[in-house]
Structure formats: structure tokens, C-alpha cells
Amino acid sequence: MRAQRGDWLVIKGSTLGKPDQRGLIIEVHSSDGTPPYVVRWLQDDHVSMVFPGPDAVIITEAEQSAADEAERARLAALQKAIVTGQRSSR
């Protein structure tokens, strides 16, 4: 596992109904990007040093930006469909 500052650490939920934990990597102490990482967790803004386990994945800043943009486009299309549907039913 390798990361750089600005990447996201995602810890997959281990049981049904337990959400993933997501945190921004704010420090990487090794020059080769290996753990430990200092992470600011989105859930509660807590900062901790993490040695990720096998249930963790690194999402690059670019991958997260692309996923965020795709989600914004999906929501915009959904909102447009709702508004268009409401207007046509009047």
C-alpha cells in the first residue's frame, strides 16, 4: 500500500450495515509512501496515525475528484428529471 498527502484512506465496513470510514491522508512519513499515515477522519474530524489493515484501500485525489464529479452529474440529471417530470404533469 502506497499513498501520498491528499489521498483518501477508506476502511471498508466489516459487517452489514456498518458504513465505510473515510479519511483524508494529511501526512505520509515515509519517502516511498508506505504506512503509517496521519489521517483526518471525515466522520468526526479526529486526527490519528494509522497502519491500515487488509480492509483498507487508498483512493487517489484524482480518483476521488472523478468520483465526486460523476456523482454531481448524476444528481444534476436526477434533479432535472424531477423538475421536468413535475412540469409535464401539470
CNS distance restraints for C-alpha pairs under 8 A (distance, minus, plus):
assign (resid   1 and name CA) (resid  33 and name CA) 7.73 0.50 0.50
assign (resid   1 and name CA) (resid  34 and name CA) 6.00 0.50 0.50
assign (resid   1 and name CA) (resid  35 and name CA) 7.46 0.50 0.50
assign (resid   1 and name CA) (resid  57 and name CA) 7.99 0.50 0.50
assign (resid   1 and name CA) (resid  58 and name CA) 7.54 0.50 0.50
assign (resid   2 and name CA) (resid  32 and name CA) 7.15 0.50 0.50
assign (resid   2 and name CA) (resid  33 and name CA) 4.54 0.50 0.50
assign (resid   2 and name CA) (resid  34 and name CA) 4.79 0.50 0.50
assign (resid   2 and name CA) (resid  35 and name CA) 7.30 0.50 0.50
assign (resid   2 and name CA) (resid  58 and name CA) 7.63 0.50 0.50
assign (resid   3 and name CA) (resid   7 and name CA) 6.37 0.50 0.50
assign (resid   3 and name CA) (resid  28 and name CA) 7.32 0.50 0.50
assign (resid   3 and name CA) (resid  33 and name CA) 4.85 0.50 0.50
assign (resid   3 and name CA) (resid  34 and name CA) 6.60 0.50 0.50
assign (resid   3 and name CA) (resid  58 and name CA) 6.67 0.50 0.50
assign (resid   3 and name CA) (resid  60 and name CA) 7.65 0.50 0.50
assign (resid   4 and name CA) (resid  25 and name CA) 7.26 0.50 0.50
assign (resid   4 and name CA) (resid  27 and name CA) 7.62 0.50 0.50
assign (resid   4 and name CA) (resid  28 and name CA) 6.13 0.50 0.50
assign (resid   4 and name CA) (resid  33 and name CA) 5.87 0.50 0.50
assign (resid   5 and name CA) (resid  25 and name CA) 5.39 0.50 0.50
assign (resid   5 and name CA) (resid  26 and name CA) 5.20 0.50 0.50
assign (resid   5 and name CA) (resid  27 and name CA) 5.54 0.50 0.50
assign (resid   5 and name CA) (resid  28 and name CA) 6.17 0.50 0.50
assign (resid   6 and name CA) (resid  24 and name CA) 6.28 0.50 0.50
assign (resid   6 and name CA) (resid  25 and name CA) 5.54 0.50 0.50
assign (resid   6 and name CA) (resid  26 and name CA) 6.21 0.50 0.50
assign (resid   6 and name CA) (resid  60 and name CA) 7.45 0.50 0.50
assign (resid   6 and name CA) (resid  61 and name CA) 5.85 0.50 0.50
assign (resid   7 and name CA) (resid  24 and name CA) 6.17 0.50 0.50
assign (resid   7 and name CA) (resid  25 and name CA) 5.52 0.50 0.50
assign (resid   7 and name CA) (resid  58 and name CA) 6.76 0.50 0.50
assign (resid   7 and name CA) (resid  59 and name CA) 5.83 0.50 0.50
assign (resid   7 and name CA) (resid  60 and name CA) 4.53 0.50 0.50
assign (resid   7 and name CA) (resid  61 and name CA) 4.84 0.50 0.50
assign (resid   8 and name CA) (resid  22 and name CA) 6.81 0.50 0.50
assign (resid   8 and name CA) (resid  23 and name CA) 5.66 0.50 0.50
assign (resid   8 and name CA) (resid  24 and name CA) 4.68 0.50 0.50
assign (resid   8 and name CA) (resid  25 and name CA) 5.68 0.50 0.50
assign (resid   8 and name CA) (resid  58 and name CA) 5.68 0.50 0.50
assign (resid   8 and name CA) (resid  59 and name CA) 4.97 0.50 0.50
assign (resid   8 and name CA) (resid  60 and name CA) 6.20 0.50 0.50
assign (resid   8 and name CA) (resid  61 and name CA) 6.87 0.50 0.50
assign (resid   8 and name CA) (resid  64 and name CA) 7.74 0.50 0.50
assign (resid   9 and name CA) (resid  22 and name CA) 5.78 0.50 0.50
assign (resid   9 and name CA) (resid  23 and name CA) 5.29 0.50 0.50
assign (resid   9 and name CA) (resid  24 and name CA) 6.32 0.50 0.50
assign (resid   9 and name CA) (resid  25 and name CA) 6.57 0.50 0.50
assign (resid   9 and name CA) (resid  39 and name CA) 7.66 0.50 0.50
assign (resid   9 and name CA) (resid  56 and name CA) 6.80 0.50 0.50
assign (resid   9 and name CA) (resid  57 and name CA) 5.95 0.50 0.50
assign (resid   9 and name CA) (resid  58 and name CA) 4.85 0.50 0.50
assign (resid   9 and name CA) (resid  59 and name CA) 6.39 0.50 0.50
assign (resid  10 and name CA) (resid  20 and name CA) 6.58 0.50 0.50
assign (resid  10 and name CA) (resid  21 and name CA) 5.65 0.50 0.50
assign (resid  10 and name CA) (resid  22 and name CA) 4.54 0.50 0.50
assign (resid  10 and name CA) (resid  23 and name CA) 6.56 0.50 0.50
assign (resid  10 and name CA) (resid  56 and name CA) 5.48 0.50 0.50
assign (resid  10 and name CA) (resid  57 and name CA) 5.31 0.50 0.50
assign (resid  10 and name CA) (resid  58 and name CA) 6.33 0.50 0.50
assign (resid  10 and name CA) (resid  59 and name CA) 7.35 0.50 0.50
assign (resid  11 and name CA) (resid  20 and name CA) 5.59 0.50 0.50
assign (resid  11 and name CA) (resid  21 and name CA) 5.05 0.50 0.50
assign (resid  11 and name CA) (resid  22 and name CA) 6.45 0.50 0.50
assign (resid  11 and name CA) (resid  52 and name CA) 7.94 0.50 0.50
assign (resid  11 and name CA) (resid  55 and name CA) 5.75 0.50 0.50
assign (resid  11 and name CA) (resid  56 and name CA) 4.35 0.50 0.50
assign (resid  11 and name CA) (resid  57 and name CA) 6.61 0.50 0.50
assign (resid  12 and name CA) (resid  19 and name CA) 7.31 0.50 0.50
assign (resid  12 and name CA) (resid  20 and name CA) 4.58 0.50 0.50
assign (resid  12 and name CA) (resid  21 and name CA) 6.59 0.50 0.50
assign (resid  12 and name CA) (resid  55 and name CA) 5.54 0.50 0.50
assign (resid  12 and name CA) (resid  56 and name CA) 6.09 0.50 0.50
assign (resid  12 and name CA) (resid  57 and name CA) 7.91 0.50 0.50
assign (resid  13 and name CA) (resid  17 and name CA) 7.77 0.50 0.50
assign (resid  13 and name CA) (resid  18 and name CA) 5.02 0.50 0.50
assign (resid  13 and name CA) (resid  19 and name CA) 5.04 0.50 0.50
assign (resid  13 and name CA) (resid  20 and name CA) 4.53 0.50 0.50
assign (resid  13 and name CA) (resid  21 and name CA) 7.13 0.50 0.50
assign (resid  14 and name CA) (resid  18 and name CA) 6.67 0.50 0.50
assign (resid  14 and name CA) (resid  55 and name CA) 7.80 0.50 0.50
assign (resid  21 and name CA) (resid  41 and name CA) 7.53 0.50 0.50
assign (resid  21 and name CA) (resid  42 and name CA) 7.82 0.50 0.50
assign (resid  21 and name CA) (resid  43 and name CA) 7.41 0.50 0.50
assign (resid  22 and name CA) (resid  41 and name CA) 6.08 0.50 0.50
assign (resid  22 and name CA) (resid  42 and name CA) 6.05 0.50 0.50
assign (resid  22 and name CA) (resid  43 and name CA) 7.55 0.50 0.50
assign (resid  23 and name CA) (resid  39 and name CA) 5.68 0.50 0.50
assign (resid  23 and name CA) (resid  40 and name CA) 5.24 0.50 0.50
assign (resid  23 and name CA) (resid  41 and name CA) 4.02 0.50 0.50
assign (resid  23 and name CA) (resid  42 and name CA) 5.43 0.50 0.50
assign (resid  24 and name CA) (resid  39 and name CA) 5.43 0.50 0.50
assign (resid  24 and name CA) (resid  40 and name CA) 5.23 0.50 0.50
assign (resid  24 and name CA) (resid  41 and name CA) 6.44 0.50 0.50
assign (resid  24 and name CA) (resid  42 and name CA) 7.48 0.50 0.50
assign (resid  25 and name CA) (resid  37 and name CA) 6.40 0.50 0.50
assign (resid  25 and name CA) (resid  38 and name CA) 5.85 0.50 0.50
assign (resid  25 and name CA) (resid  39 and name CA) 4.48 0.50 0.50
assign (resid  25 and name CA) (resid  40 and name CA) 6.52 0.50 0.50
assign (resid  26 and name CA) (resid  37 and name CA) 7.57 0.50 0.50
assign (resid  26 and name CA) (resid  38 and name CA) 5.66 0.50 0.50
assign (resid  26 and name CA) (resid  39 and name CA) 5.63 0.50 0.50
assign (resid  26 and name CA) (resid  40 and name CA) 6.77 0.50 0.50
assign (resid  27 and name CA) (resid  37 and name CA) 5.80 0.50 0.50
assign (resid  27 and name CA) (resid  38 and name CA) 4.89 0.50 0.50
assign (resid  27 and name CA) (resid  39 and name CA) 7.13 0.50 0.50
assign (resid  28 and name CA) (resid  33 and name CA) 6.27 0.50 0.50
assign (resid  28 and name CA) (resid  34 and name CA) 7.56 0.50 0.50
assign (resid  28 and name CA) (resid  35 and name CA) 7.11 0.50 0.50
assign (resid  28 and name CA) (resid  36 and name CA) 6.84 0.50 0.50
assign (resid  28 and name CA) (resid  37 and name CA) 5.01 0.50 0.50
assign (resid  28 and name CA) (resid  38 and name CA) 6.57 0.50 0.50
assign (resid  29 and name CA) (resid  33 and name CA) 7.52 0.50 0.50
assign (resid  29 and name CA) (resid  34 and name CA) 8.00 0.50 0.50
assign (resid  29 and name CA) (resid  35 and name CA) 7.47 0.50 0.50
assign (resid  29 and name CA) (resid  36 and name CA) 6.80 0.50 0.50
assign (resid  29 and name CA) (resid  37 and name CA) 6.80 0.50 0.50
assign (resid  30 and name CA) (resid  34 and name CA) 5.99 0.50 0.50
assign (resid  30 and name CA) (resid  35 and name CA) 7.18 0.50 0.50
assign (resid  30 and name CA) (resid  36 and name CA) 7.90 0.50 0.50
assign (resid  35 and name CA) (resid  50 and name CA) 7.28 0.50 0.50
assign (resid  35 and name CA) (resid  51 and name CA) 5.61 0.50 0.50
assign (resid  35 and name CA) (resid  52 and name CA) 7.22 0.50 0.50
assign (resid  36 and name CA) (resid  49 and name CA) 6.38 0.50 0.50
assign (resid  36 and name CA) (resid  50 and name CA) 5.36 0.50 0.50
assign (resid  36 and name CA) (resid  51 and name CA) 4.80 0.50 0.50
assign (resid  36 and name CA) (resid  52 and name CA) 7.56 0.50 0.50
assign (resid  37 and name CA) (resid  49 and name CA) 5.53 0.50 0.50
assign (resid  37 and name CA) (resid  50 and name CA) 5.24 0.50 0.50
assign (resid  37 and name CA) (resid  51 and name CA) 6.73 0.50 0.50
assign (resid  38 and name CA) (resid  47 and name CA) 6.84 0.50 0.50
assign (resid  38 and name CA) (resid  48 and name CA) 5.59 0.50 0.50
assign (resid  38 and name CA) (resid  49 and name CA) 4.37 0.50 0.50
assign (resid  38 and name CA) (resid  50 and name CA) 6.20 0.50 0.50
assign (resid  39 and name CA) (resid  47 and name CA) 5.49 0.50 0.50
assign (resid  39 and name CA) (resid  48 and name CA) 5.51 0.50 0.50
assign (resid  39 and name CA) (resid  49 and name CA) 6.25 0.50 0.50
assign (resid  39 and name CA) (resid  50 and name CA) 6.93 0.50 0.50
assign (resid  40 and name CA) (resid  45 and name CA) 5.71 0.50 0.50
assign (resid  40 and name CA) (resid  46 and name CA) 5.61 0.50 0.50
assign (resid  40 and name CA) (resid  47 and name CA) 4.39 0.50 0.50
assign (resid  40 and name CA) (resid  48 and name CA) 6.74 0.50 0.50
assign (resid  41 and name CA) (resid  45 and name CA) 5.05 0.50 0.50
assign (resid  41 and name CA) (resid  46 and name CA) 5.41 0.50 0.50
assign (resid  41 and name CA) (resid  47 and name CA) 6.34 0.50 0.50
assign (resid  42 and name CA) (resid  46 and name CA) 7.74 0.50 0.50
assign (resid  52 and name CA) (resid  56 and name CA) 5.83 0.50 0.50
assign (resid  59 and name CA) (resid  63 and name CA) 6.12 0.50 0.50
assign (resid  59 and name CA) (resid  64 and name CA) 6.31 0.50 0.50
assign (resid  60 and name CA) (resid  64 and name CA) 6.18 0.50 0.50
assign (resid  61 and name CA) (resid  65 and name CA) 6.11 0.50 0.50
assign (resid  62 and name CA) (resid  66 and name CA) 6.19 0.50 0.50
assign (resid  63 and name CA) (resid  67 and name CA) 6.18 0.50 0.50
assign (resid  64 and name CA) (resid  68 and name CA) 6.03 0.50 0.50
assign (resid  65 and name CA) (resid  69 and name CA) 6.14 0.50 0.50
assign (resid  66 and name CA) (resid  70 and name CA) 6.17 0.50 0.50
assign (resid  67 and name CA) (resid  71 and name CA) 6.18 0.50 0.50
assign (resid  68 and name CA) (resid  72 and name CA) 6.19 0.50 0.50
assign (resid  69 and name CA) (resid  73 and name CA) 6.19 0.50 0.50
assign (resid  70 and name CA) (resid  74 and name CA) 6.16 0.50 0.50
assign (resid  71 and name CA) (resid  75 and name CA) 6.15 0.50 0.50
assign (resid  72 and name CA) (resid  76 and name CA) 6.08 0.50 0.50
assign (resid  73 and name CA) (resid  77 and name CA) 6.15 0.50 0.50
assign (resid  74 and name CA) (resid  78 and name CA) 6.20 0.50 0.50
assign (resid  75 and name CA) (resid  79 and name CA) 6.07 0.50 0.50
assign (resid  76 and name CA) (resid  80 and name CA) 6.09 0.50 0.50
assign (resid  77 and name CA) (resid  81 and name CA) 6.14 0.50 0.50
assign (resid  78 and name CA) (resid  82 and name CA) 6.22 0.50 0.50
assign (resid  79 and name CA) (resid  83 and name CA) 6.19 0.50 0.50
assign (resid  80 and name CA) (resid  84 and name CA) 5.94 0.50 0.50
assign (resid  81 and name CA) (resid  85 and name CA) 5.85 0.50 0.50
assign (resid  82 and name CA) (resid  86 and name CA) 6.12 0.50 0.50
assign (resid  83 and name CA) (resid  87 and name CA) 6.25 0.50 0.50
assign (resid  84 and name CA) (resid  88 and name CA) 6.21 0.50 0.50
assign (resid  85 and name CA) (resid  89 and name CA) 6.31 0.50 0.50
assign (resid  86 and name CA) (resid  90 and name CA) 6.85 0.50 0.50
